Amino acid sequence: MYPFVADARKKFQEVEKTFKTMEEAYQGILVYFGEDPKTPPEEFFSMVQKFIQLFQVLFLILNCSFFLWKKESNSFFFFFFFS
């Protein structure tokens, strides 16, 4: 039974060390983005997800707008010079 306890203790210490490193990295991310250091991960990553979704929608809108503008300007150019 003793080898199991020693192995479990070692693995638990590794998990604790990894968790501490993760917490420090998360606090660094919060500081970088100017968020309150007490912000829970669920709230922060929810904001990040919403930003990404809105960014994707805006990207599609801008691409569609550019495509329509390009299409209209080419049609206008063709009509103006070749009619």
N, C-alpha and C positions, 0 to 999 in steps of 0.2 A: 504494500500500500504506500510506503514511503516514496518510491520513485514516481508514482502518480502525483503525489502532493508537490514534490519538487518540480516536476515538469509543468504542472498546472500553475504553480506560483510564478515560474519563469515566463510562461505565456501570458499570464495576467499582467505582469510587469511590462511586457512588450506592448500589450494592448493599452495600458495606462499611458505609456510614453507616446504611442501613436495618437491617442486621444488628446493629450496635452499639446502635441505638435499641431493637430487639426484645430484645436481651439485657438491657438496663437495665430494660425493662418487666417482663421475666420475673423478674429479681431482686427487683423491687418487689413482685410478686405473691407470691413466696415469703416475703418478709419480712412482708407483710400477713397471710398465713395461718399464720405462725409455723413455717414449714418451714425445714429446713437449706438455706442458700444453695447448697450443692453438690448438691442433689437434681436428678437428671436430669429433663428434661421428660417423658419416657415414664412415669416413676414418678409424678410429680405429677399429670399429666392422667389417669392410670389411677385414682388415688385420687378425683379429681373426678368421673370417669365413674361409679365405684362409688357415690359419695355420691348422685349424681343418680338412679341406678337404685333405690337403697334408698329415697330420698325419694319417688319415684313409687309404689313398692309400698306404702309407709306411707300415702300420700295415698289410694290406692284402698281400703286396709283401713279407714281412718277414715271414708271416705265410705260404704262398705258398712255399717259398724257404725252410723253415724248413721242411714242409711236404715232399717235393721232396727229400731233403737230407736224411730224416729219411727213406723214402721209398727205396732210393738207398742203403743206408747203411744196411738196413735189408736184402735186396736182396743179397747184396754182402756177408753179414755174412752167409746167408742161402746157397748161392752158394759155398762159401769157405769151409764150414764145412760139407756139406752134399752131395757133388757131387763126 
